[in-house]
Amino acid sequence: EVQVVESGGRLVHVGESLRLSCETSGLSFDDYAIGWFRQAPGKEREGIACIGGGASDGATRYADSVKGRFTISRDNAKSTVYLQMNSLKPEDTAVYYCATDRVVRTICSLNTRGMNLWGKGTPVTVSS
């Protein structure tokens, strides 16, 4: 079965850190770019970080809102992508999803359009 499963979300306080995991199965994981997306209450889903596969050597992209605070990484041996989140703010409160468009690309995408495999998400709440 092809799937992605996010985990690690929970309630944290401002300034704390959290690491999310995205475990995949049934994919040619090494080849595909994987992205992290989030959706806050009442807002559209947005791409925040992505990491390339294959020949990209794990090239990354970040949204301005998380640049310098969040780090995406991948462990191909475990078919897992991580999102290390530091210096968390209340505005980081959202449901976090990972997704892929299952396209072999050297430049990953932060655009929700075209993503055709999504997890169910993991909620992160940052309390002040």
Secondary structure, DSSP 4 states (H G I P E B T S, - for coil): --EEEEE---EEETT--EEEEEEEESS-GGGB-EEEEEE-TTS--EEEEEE--GGG-S-EEE-TTTTTTEEEEEETTTTEEEEEE-S--GGG-EEEEEEE---B-SS----STT--EE---EEEEEE-
